[in-house]
Amino acid sequence: MILRWTIWGLLLVQAVGFCQIQNGRFEIPDPNRATEWFTPPKYWDFENYANTLSEFTPQPAHNQTIEWTIPSPFEGEYFLLLSTEDVEGPGSDGQIKHSAAWQVLHARTGDVLVGAYFFGTCDYTPFGDIGTIVLEPNDPIDGLRPITLVDIEVSDIGNFGSTDGWQTFQHTFDSSQTGDYTIRCKVEDYTDKIYRSYLAVDNLRICSAIPAYGDLNMDCGVDLLDFSVLGSVWLADCNDISDPNAPCHLADMDKSGIVDPNDLVLMSEHWLEKFWYE
């Protein structure tokens, strides 16, 4: 286990040149800061509950009917999970209203910040627990403004509900947004400290550009990993609610409703191109 973390660390050092978010894929847990109940990600500051997990099933403390889980990361082996209550482990009766994780990054003109998130709750309306991912300017004198990447609450997903699997986002920095930010991921109870909500985050990266088509796993390149995503849903009907192919909406690049040769043609336009800083 320690050897694997060491290898990831070496890969991270090589990656810092193009990806200013350290351990943005959350593949490196930090055992030196681990508690009895969770292990936070390395290179991230955090408050309260911040855990690196490969899967997650909520354990409601008050017998709610919860039908969602997080069966796997968006990509890789781990993701970050933030919780409003579980400082002493899932199902604990902590009185913590929020949890957060953050780190500093630098954005250049034309950079594209991409990421994935999952929001799930054991709460219900009108208690609007909220999950956010926000870029906060480090120096107000620079004239930069906060940039909201994700803002989702219970009313967006329904009582005891969740997002429909992992959701993705991206933001392109223009010349007025160049500078230093703190990227802050946070989940917070609205008023009560009884019913839990969760924000999972994965695959935070900064790319030099994003192609219009092809980079299905959002890793700043178009390659065999993207082709495998396309192949996993080949000829799937994205409009059929009984079709279990989860990444169908990603692979249906022309939005025709079917993953077919037209999507393969679009992917080929950027085949083996890389979109990161050397």
PyMOL commands that set and color helices and strands:
alter all, ss='L'
color gray80, all
select helices_A, chain A and resi 2-15+31-33+140-142+154-157+175-177+224-232+248-251+261-268
alter helices_A, ss='H'
color red, helices_A
select strands_A, chain A and resi 45-47+50-53+79-83+98-107+112-121+130-137+147-153+167-172+179-188+197-207
alter strands_A, ss='S'
color yellow, strands_A
deselect
rebuild
show_as cartoon
